[in-house]
Amino acid sequence: TFVTATTTTAATTPTISKDEITLAKALIEIKTSRPKAKGIVMQDPSETPTPTPIVSSQQPSKVQDKGKGIMVEPKMP
C-alpha cells in the first residue's frame, strides 16, 4: 500500500485598494519633495535685543492735578 500526501499552499496576495495606492504615492511625493532639516541653528545671543531700563529723565512728567477738584469760575468785576 502506498500513501501519498499532497499539500497545497494557497498564494496569499494582499488586497490593496486604489485609495491605499493613491495615499502611498502621495506620501512618497511629499517625502521626496520636502527638504530635510540640516541640524539645529543656534542664534547668537549678541544679536538678540536687550531691554533697556527707562531712566527717570525719560519718563513723562506726572500730572499733579488729578482733576477731581471743584471748578470755581472767577467773578468778573
Phi and psi in degrees as a GROMACS rama.xvg file:
@    title "Ramachandran Plot"
@    xaxis  label "Phi"
@    yaxis  label "Psi"
@TYPE xy
-111.591  135.717  PHE-2
-113.155  123.503  VAL-3
-112.012  130.402  THR-4
-112.464  127.807  ALA-5
-119.386  132.574  THR-6
-116.82  133.21  THR-7
-114.936  131.332  THR-8
-112.969  126.818  THR-9
-84.3379  133.412  ALA-10
-73.6537  122.497  ALA-11
-96.6218  112.328  THR-12
-108.645  131.509  THR-13
-69.6142  142.756  PRO-14
-92.5022  116.401  THR-15
-116.57  129.959  ILE-16
-85.2686  166.936  SER-17
-64.3591  -34.1474  LYS-18
-63.4616  -40.2137  ASP-19
-66.6864  -37.558  GLU-20
-66.6489  -43.5826  ILE-21
-62.1043  -41.8847  THR-22
-65.2195  -41.9008  LEU-23
-63.862  -41.6202  ALA-24
-63.5298  -41.6551  LYS-25
-64.444  -40.9467  ALA-26
-65.7255  -39.3225  LEU-27
-64.6575  -40.7166  ILE-28
-62.8611  -43.3806  GLU-29
-64.5975  -43.4416  ILE-30
-65.5702  -37.8312  LYS-31
-80.7137  -25.9307  THR-32
-86.0508  -25.754  SER-33
-84.056  128.453  ARG-34
-70.0649  146.852  PRO-35
-83.712  149.557  LYS-36
-71.4809  137.769  ALA-37
-108.441  54.5468  LYS-38
94.6021  -174.532  GLY-39
-102.229  133.05  ILE-40
-96.6864  120.893  VAL-41
-94.7434  135.757  MET-42
-91.0215  137.026  GLN-43
-69.644  128.27  ASP-44
-62.5636  -23.9908  PRO-45
-71.6705  -17.5572  SER-46
-82.133  -19.777  GLU-47
-78.5158  133.656  THR-48
-70.4004  140.071  PRO-49
-100.83  138.78  THR-50
-68.6545  137.245  PRO-51
-101.432  133.048  THR-52
-70.2282  148.386  PRO-53
-81.3493  122.882  ILE-54
-79.5917  150.786  VAL-55
-60.0137  -27.1556  SER-56
-73.9955  -20.5364  SER-57
-87.1877  -17.4768  GLN-58
-71.8687  140.905  GLN-59
-66.7213  145.243  PRO-60
-68.1379  137.404  SER-61
-82.1021  140.741  LYS-62
-80.2958  127.7  VAL-63
-73.9042  -40.5483  GLN-64
-85.102  121.795  ASP-65
-87.2212  -5.19865  LYS-66
80.4014  22.8822  GLY-67
-102.956  7.36722  LYS-68
-81.3342  171.529  GLY-69
-90.4507  129.968  ILE-70
-83.675  125.599  MET-71
-117.421  124.229  VAL-72
-79.3899  137.635  GLU-73
-68.9693  144.894  PRO-74
-79.0669  133.951  LYS-75
-90.4612  130.7  MET-76
